[in-house]
C-alpha cells in the first residue's frame, strides 16, 4: 500500500449566527399575544365572558377544550 503525503485537514468549527434581542422581541410579543388570544377562545369563550354571541366558537374549539382539560359541560 502506498502512503499518502497529504495531511488531513480539520474544518473550522460551526459558529451560530448572532441574533440581536431587538430583532426577536417583536415576534416574541406577537406570538405571545396570539397564544393568549387562542387560549382565551379555547378556554373561556362561553357564558359570562363571551365576546361573540352564539355557540359557534364553543362548538369549533370543543374538542381542543377537552384535550387541554378545560371543562365545558
Secondary structure, 3 states (H helix, E strand, C coil): CCCCCCCCCCCCCCCCCCCCHHHHHHHHHHHHHHHHHHHHHHHCCCHHHCCCCCCHHHHHCHHHHHHCCCCCC
